[in-house]
Structures are given as structure tokens and as C-alpha cells.
Amino acid sequence: MEGGIKFLILSFSFAVIIISFLIGWAAKKKASDAQSFFGGTALFGPITVSLSTIAAVASAFAIVGVPGIIYSFGNTMTLWMLSSGAFAMAYLAIGKKVRAMAEVGPIASLGDISDLRYNGHRGIKALLSIVLFLGAIAYLASQISATSTLFAHLLGWDPIMAGFFIFGILTIYTSLSGEVGGVLTQAFQGLIMVVAGIIMIFSFFSITGGFENVVEVVSTAGKVTADSAGKEITKTFSPGMMNAWGVLPGSIAMAWMFIPILGTMGQPQVLTRMYALKNPKDMPKLGLYAALGHMIVGLFAIAMGYAALYLVGKGTIPPLLKGDNAIFAVADHVGVYAQLFVYAAILAASMSTASMFLTLSSNIISRDLPSALGKKLDSKKQIQVSRITTFVIGIFAILFALTSGEAVAILGTFGWGTLMSATFPVFITGLLWKRASSQGVFYGLITALTLNVTALILNRTGFKWPGGLPWYVNVITAALVVTVAVSLFTKGATGNELDERIETVIDL
């Protein structure tokens, strides 16, 4: 990459970081009480909230990982894009219930919703906090590690220096403004991702002429070989890459469709944004805007994978050393304006996800977990403790992510599925089914925590899970089965023990 282009990319990316900091700094004025600082509760319109949730959900995995998987295996990952519709499903199916809980009582966190639904069951809140914390730290560490390494290479810096520069600034503004700043900065970062998506989608059609040409090239290119840095690299194309499942088993392709669609409903970055909406009547708009925005980002991601296949198949660019280079290869081919927005979009995706899970993890440690253990603090003290906790966790996460490579890789197996295993029994089941008892949810969470840790150990031994599905599918299924089974024989927080206001919320 030429020096002038690198300077432009760095300047543009630096501007994204500075603007994010300024937004976060300005937002601290709104973080005046626990509900605004910890939850951003009932403060924002549907456009702001939708951009925020898009940015937090579509992490660097979506921008870099999805094109890489498509380049490597073909259509295996394409069905993932259908998860865009999951935003509308989530906000319509459960969004109105979560938002209504903020009218029933003061809501500043997911733990507060748990308290209202299950009559202040401290065991549920404690287990929920622990499992969410594991998933949040996993997400946070993986975002810091991947993005710091990328920009360290671009800058020629040590990864630790790049990590502290990018995520140190993020930690400062997040600790000052809490979720108010989180929502606003994520909305800005989501806008960058959408704009980058629009630019690169048009570039895809300009390069390829459409998917018909991609299918033809991939089906007929055969083997393409070229030398790269003195190493011979071969990319093998086949018609099978363009069938319904790509070259991997159909169960894997279905999992990449099924899990994101259901999982989106249970992700904290979606659930917490439901009660950030100012006007409950705007919930349908929020679902629509979020679905459309994620559709653009999703099409952007898969289009980059297919564009890379097309360019390599035509011999325009050499085969890639690894699939994750796909989006960068396409951006380099398109030109400087594409490079500016692609790198900015990756940075925005990482920062938005990192800030979301930094606030979630710090709020758990400073607010929800102490509450579950019987320690009550006033709102002012909670905010003070959370700011310190955010700063400490942020610094620790940067050091851990960049100095413990193998440990980060192990922890990285947690994340999406781990979060689902906690939120599905508590919120999805609990807010859709009146018979979900406090005992059922409690034992469901015990199952989730136990099996998440067990799966971590088994995966290290090379254990093969049945059905060819990701391990967390089995964990989530077991947690839900236990929740329902125990609920059928217990009555805690159901029937006469269910608050009439909560019953009304479930009936919505």
C-alpha cells in the first residue's frame, strides 16, 4: 500500500475515533441518573436506536469474517444474511414487552427486568450476571485483539500501542457517559457501516455486473495459481461452491441461518436497545429501520466475498493467502475511497461492539451482581463505581487481549451462543410464557452455566458434538428444556405470584 493512501486511511480512521470520543464526551451531560447512565432508558428515537443496535450486532466478524467464509466455501454463509429479518421479528415479538417493563418499574439493566419478572429472585439475577459477563468479556477481548492487530499492521506499531490508542480512548468516553454515550457513538458508527455498505454494494455490481457473472466465473474457473511473496498459492473453484450450501455440509449452512435469526432476539445489544426507545409506539419503526440497516450491512459483507471470488477467478487479482483478506483485496482493487470506508467500517464495527460489551460487563460488576448478592448502593454511588469499573475492565481487557493469545482464542469460543443460553430462559421464555417459573428459569441458568464451562473443556479435547451443529446449540437446547420441564412442576412467579402488571405486559 502506498504511503499517501495509508496516510489517508489512517487520517480517516483517526477522525472516526475522535468524533466518537467527542460524542461520548458530550453525552456525559445526559448521564445524570442510573436509568440514563446504565440503560439509556427511554431517551432515543428509532433511527438512533436502530443504527446503534446494527453497529453493536454486526461486529468485525460480519465485516471481515463473513466475506472470508464465502471466499473459502461459497454459499455456505450466504443464508446468514436472512438474519436481517430477525431484527423486525425480535422487536415485534418481544420488543414491546421489554419496553413496557420500563413503564412498570425503573429499568436500567437486564437485571432490573429479571427482578420485575421473577419477584426479585437473587439467584436468577446472579447467574444471569455471571453468564452474561462471560459472554461479554469474550466478545470484548476478541474485538480488541483482532482490531488492534489489524491497525498495528497498518500503522507499523506494536499491537499493544495500537490497542491502547483505539480502545483506551473508547474506555475513557465509555466510562464518562455510560450507555447514553454508548448508544450515540454506536449510532454514529452504525451510520459509517451503512454508508460503507452502500458504496461497496454499488462497487460490487460495477466490478462483476451482477451475481449471474459471479456464478459463471466460480463454476468454470477451475484452479487459479499465482506467486505471492515468493509462495505459490492456489485457489480451487467448483460449481459446488454455488449450490445451496456451498462446499460444506448443509447442516452448517443451516446453522449459520438458524442461529443468527433466533440468536438476534436474545442478544444483549438488541434487548437493551428495546428499552432505550423513547416512544413505545415507535417500536414497529425501530424493527423496520434496524432490519433495513442490517440488510445493507449484510449484503455488503456477502458481496465482498463474492467480489473476491470473481476477481480471483478472472485472474484480476492473485489468490488470497487467507479468506479473511477478501474484503481488503476488494477494497484495494476498487480504490482509495473504498479503502477509506472499508477500514473505517471495520473500526466502527469493532468499537461499537466493544463499547457495548464494556458497558455491559462493567454494569454487571458494579450494579447487577452486587444487587444479587444483597449489596445496595444509591444511584450516585453506582455511577461512580461503574465509571471506575469500566476503566479497570477496559485496561485489563486490552492487556489480556493482546498478551494472552491462546487464552483469548479459548475464551473466544464463548460469545453469541453463551449469551443466548442466558437470555432465552430469562427473557424470551419468561416474557412470552406466563408459566415460566422462577425455579424453572433458575435451574435453566444453572444448566447453561454448567454446560458452557463443560463445553469449553470438551472443545479443548477435540470432542465432536452430535448433529454437526455448533456446541452452543446443545447448551441452549438443554437450558430451555430444563427451564420448561421444571416450570411445569413449580409455581414461583406464576399464577397468583405473578404481578398483575407483569401479566399485562406478557399479554401484549
N, C-alpha and C positions, 0 to 999 in steps of 0.2 A: 504494500500500500504506500502510495506517495506521501511525502511529508506534509504537503499542503492539504491533502484530503484528510489525513489523520488529524491535523490541527483543526479543521472544520468540524469533524466528528466529535472531537474532544470538547470543543467550544460549545457545540450544540448540546451535548450531554451535560456539560457543566451548567449550562443555562437551565436545564431541566431540574438539576439538583438545587440550584439557588432559588428558582421560582417556588419549588416545593417547600424549601425552608421558609421563604417569606410568607407563603400561605399558612404554613403551620404556626409561624410566629404571630401573625395577625389573628389567627383563630383562637389563641390563648385567652383573648378577652371574653370569648363566649363560654369558656370552660369555667363557669362560676359556681356550679354545684355538682353533686355526684352524678345526677342523671345526664347532664351535658358532658361532663368530663369522661365518665366511664362508658356512656352509651350513645351520646349524641342524640338523645331521645326526643322524637317529635320536633326536629329542628329544620329538616331539609325537604326540598321539593323532589318530585320523581326523577327529573333529569339528573340532578346531582347524585341522588342515591343510586340510580341505575349505573351511571358511569363509575361510581365508587365500587359497586359490587362486581362489575365486569372486570375492573382492574385487579381487584383482590382475588377473584376466582381464576382468571386467566394469567397464571404465573408464568415465569420464564419457561416452564415445561411446555406450555401451549405454544409460545412463540418460537422456541428453539427445538424442543423435543418432538413435537408433532411433525414438522417438516422432515426431521431426521428419520422418524419411523416410516413415513411414507416413502422417502427416498430409498430406504433399506428394504421395505417389504411390500410396497404398493398399497393397495386398497385396504389393508388391514386396519388402518387408523381413520379412514375416511368417515365411517359411521359415527365417530366421536363428535363430529360437527352437529349431529342431531341433538346434542346436549344443550344447544342454544334454546331449544323449545322448553327445556326444563326450568328455565327462569320463569316463564309465564306460568307453567304448571305449579311451581313452588309458591309463587306469590299469590296465585288464585286459590290453591288448595289449603295452604296453611298461613299465608301472609296476613290475611285479615284476622286470624285468630291470635297470632303473635302480636300484631299491632293493637288489637283490642285489649290484650293483657296490660298494655301501658295505660289504658283508661281505667282499668280495675284497680291498679295499685302502682306505686312508684317503681319503674323498671329502669335499671342502669346496666344490667348484665343478664346473661343467660341464667345465671344462678338465681336471680330475682324471680324469673319466670318459673323456675323449678320450685322455689319456695311457695309461690302462689298456687301452683297446680297441686303440689303434694303436701300442703299444710305444713310447710317449714321442715320437712324431713331432712335432718342434717346429714344422714348417711348418704342420701342421694346426691346432695349438693357437694359433699366431699369427694365422692367417687367420680362424679361428673367433672369436677375441677381437676382431678388427677389425670384422667384420661384425656381431657381437652388440653391440659398442659403438655403432656407427652406429644400429642399431635402438633401443637403449636410450635414447640421447640424444634421438632423435626423439620417442619416447613421453614421456620426462620433460619436454621442452620444451613439447610440446603440452598436457599436463595442467596444467602451471604457467600457461601463457598463458590457457587457457580458464577455469580456476577463479579465477585472480586477477582477471580482467576481470569475471566474474560477481559475485564478492563485493565488488569495488571499487564496482560499481554499487549494490549493496545497502547498503554501508556509507557510500557517499559519499566514499570515499577515493581516492587515487591508486592505480592498479593496482600500481605498484612497492611501495608501502607494504603493500597487501593481500597481495601475493606474498611479501614478506619476513616478514610476520606468520605466514601459514599455513605456507609451505614452509620458512621459516627455523627454526621450531620442529621441523618434520619432519626437517630436516637435522641438527639437534642430537641428537635422540634416536636417529636412524639411525646417526650417526657413533659414538655411545657403545655401542650394543647390537648393531649389525650385523644379521645375518639372524635371530638369536634374537628381537630386538625387532621385526624386520620381520614375522615370522610371527605373533607375538602381537598386534601392533597391527592387522595386516591381518585377523586373525580377528575382533577387536572391530568393525572397520569393516565386515567382511562381514556380521556379525550385524545391524548397523544397516540395511544394504541389504535383508536378508531381511525384517526387521520392517517396514520401509517398504513393501516389496513386498506383504506380506500385507495391510497397511492399505489400500493403493491398489487392490489387486485387488478387495477387498470393496467399495470405493468405486465402482469401475467398474461392477460389477453393480448396485449400488444406483442409480447415475445412469441407466444405459442399459436395465436389465432383461435384458441379455444380448446376444450377438452378432447374433441374429436381427434385433433392432431397429436395430442399427448398420447392418447390410446394407441394410435397408429405407430408412433415412434417407439414407445415402450414395448409394443408387441413384436416389432420387427428388428430392433437394433441389435439383438444378439449380445455378443461380448464387445465391450469397448475397453481398450487398454491404452495407458499413457504413463509416461515417467513423471514423477512429482518428487522434487528434492532428491533425485538420484534413486528413487524407489519406484518399481513398477507396480501400478495399481490397476486392477481390472474390475469393471462393473458388469455384472451379468444381467441382461434384461430377458424377460419372457412374457408371453401372453398371460400367464398365470398371475402376474402382478396386478393385472387389471380386472381379474374376476371379482366376485362379490366380497371375498375375504382376503384378497392378496395372497401371498405365498405362505402365510401362517395358518394354523387350524382355525376353522370357523368359530370355535368357542372363544378364542382370544379376541377376534374381531367383535363378536357379540358382547364380550365383557367390556371392551372399550366403548361400546354404545350404552349398554345397560347400566354399568356402574356410574358413569358421569351423569346420566339422566336422573337416576334415583339419588345419587350422592349429592348433586347440587342442592337438592331440597334440604339436606342435612348439614351442609357446611356452615360453620360459624360466620363466615364472611357474607353469607346470604341471610341467615337467621337474624344476625344483629342489625342488618340494614332494614329489616322489616319494621322494627320499632323506631328507626331513625326518621321514618317518613312523617312529615308534619301533618298532612291531612289524610286520614284513613280512606277517604273517598278516592284518593289518587292511586290506590293500590293496583287497579287494573292498568293504569298508565305506566306504573313502575314495572309491572310484569312485561308489558309490551316493549317499553324502551330498553329494558335490560336484555330481552330476547333479541331485539334487532341489533343492539350494540355488540353482543357476543356473537351473533351471526356474522357480522363483518369481521371481527377478530378471528373467528373460526375459519371463515373462508380464506382470509389472509394466510393463516397457518397452513392449511392443506394446499392452497395454491402455490406456496413457496416450495413445498415438497415436490409437487408435480412439475413446476417450472425447472427445478434442478434435474429431475429425471429427463425432461425434454432437452435441456441444454447439453447434458452429458450424452444422451442418446444420439443427438445430432452431431456430436463432435465439436460443439461450440466451446465447451469448457472441458477440462480433463476430469476423469472420475475423482470423486471425493475420497479423502483419506478416511473420513468417518461421516456417518449420516448427519450428525449434529452440525456439520459445516454447511448444510444445504442452504439455509436462509442467508448466510453470509456470502456464499458463492453467487446466489441470485442477485443480491444487493450490489455486489461488486460488478456484476455484469451490467446491471441497469444503469448505474452511475452514481454520482455523488449525492444527488438529492435522495435517492433510495437509501444509500448508506447512512445519511444523516438520520432519517426517520426510523430505519430498522434498528440501529444501535440505541436510539432514544426510546423506542418501543420496548426493547429488551430491558433497558434500565428501568423504565417506568413500571413494567410488569413485575420486576424483582422488588423494587422499592415499595410498591403498593401492597404486595403480598407480605413483605417483611414487616411493614408498619402495622398491618392488620394483626399479624400474629405476635408482634412485640407487645401491642396494647392488650391483646387477649391474655397472653401469658403473665404480664405484669399485673393485670387486673385480678387474675386468679390468685396470685401470690399475695397481693396487698389487700384484697377485698373478699372474694368469694370463699377461699379456703379458710381464712381466719374466722369468717362468719359461721362456716360449717362447723368449726371447732369451738364455737361459743364465744369468740372474742369480738366484741362490738366496738367500732370506732365511729366518731361523728364524721360528717361529710368532709369537713375541712381537713381533719387528720387523715382520712382515707386518701384524699387527693395528694397531700404531702408525702405520705408513704408510697403511693403509687408512682409519683414522679421519681423518687429515689430508686424504687424497684425497677422502673423502666430503664433508667440509666445503667443500673448494675447489670440487669439481664442483657441489655444491648451490648455493653462492653464484653461481658462474658461470652455471649453468643458469637461475637466477631472473633475473639481469641480462640474459642472452641472450634468454630467452623473452619478456621484457617490453619490450625495447628494439629488437628486430630482427624486426618483424612479418613482413616479406616472407621473410626468411631462415628463420623458424620455419615459415612456410607451405610453403616449398620442402622443408625437412627433414622436415616432416610427411608427405610422400609416402613416406618410409621408415616402418618400423614393423612391422606384422603380417607382411606378405609378406617383408620383408627378414630378419626373424628366422627365418621358415620356410626361406628359401633357405640358411641356415647350419646349422640344426639337423637338417633332413631328411637330407642326405647323411651327417652325422657320427653322429647318434644313431638316427634312425628306420631308415635303411638299415643302418647299422653294427651295430645291436643285433638286427635281425631277419634279417640275411643274413650268413652266415659268409664268403661270397666277397667282401664289400665290402673291398677292399684299401686300404692306406694311400695308395698312389698314386692310386687312383680317387677317394677322398674329397678328397685334396689338390687334384687338378685340378678336382673339382666345386666346391670352395670358391673356387678362382681364378676359375672361371666365374661363380659367384654374386657375388663382389665386383666383378668387371669389369662384369657386366651391370647390377648395382644402380646403379653410378655412371653407366653409359651411359644407363640408363633415366631417371635424374634429369635428364640433359642433354636427352634426346629429348623428355621430357614438357614441358620448358620451351619447346620449339619447336613444340608442338602436334601432335606425331607421333601418329598413330592406330594402335593395336596391333591385329593381326588377331584376328578372332573376337569382338570386342566385349567381351572379358574384361579385368579389371584387368591392368596391366603385369606385376605380380609373378607372375602365373600363368605367363607365358612364362619369367621368370627362374628360378623354381623348377623348371619342367619341364626347362629346359636344364641346370641344375645336376645334376639327378637323372640325366638321360640321359648326361651326361659321366661321372658317378660310376660308373654301371653299365657303360658301354662300356669305360672304362679298367680297371675291376676285372676284366673278363673276360679281359684280356691281361696282368695283373700279379698278383703274389703277396704283396706286403707285408702283414704282419699277418693272413695267412690260412694255412690248411693247417698245416704244421709250425711256422710262425712265429706261430701263434695260441696264446696262453697257454691251457693246458688249463682253467684256472679260468674264463677268459672264454668259452671254448667251452661250458662247462657253463651259464653264465649265458644265453647265446644260445639254448640248448636248452630253457630253462624254458618 
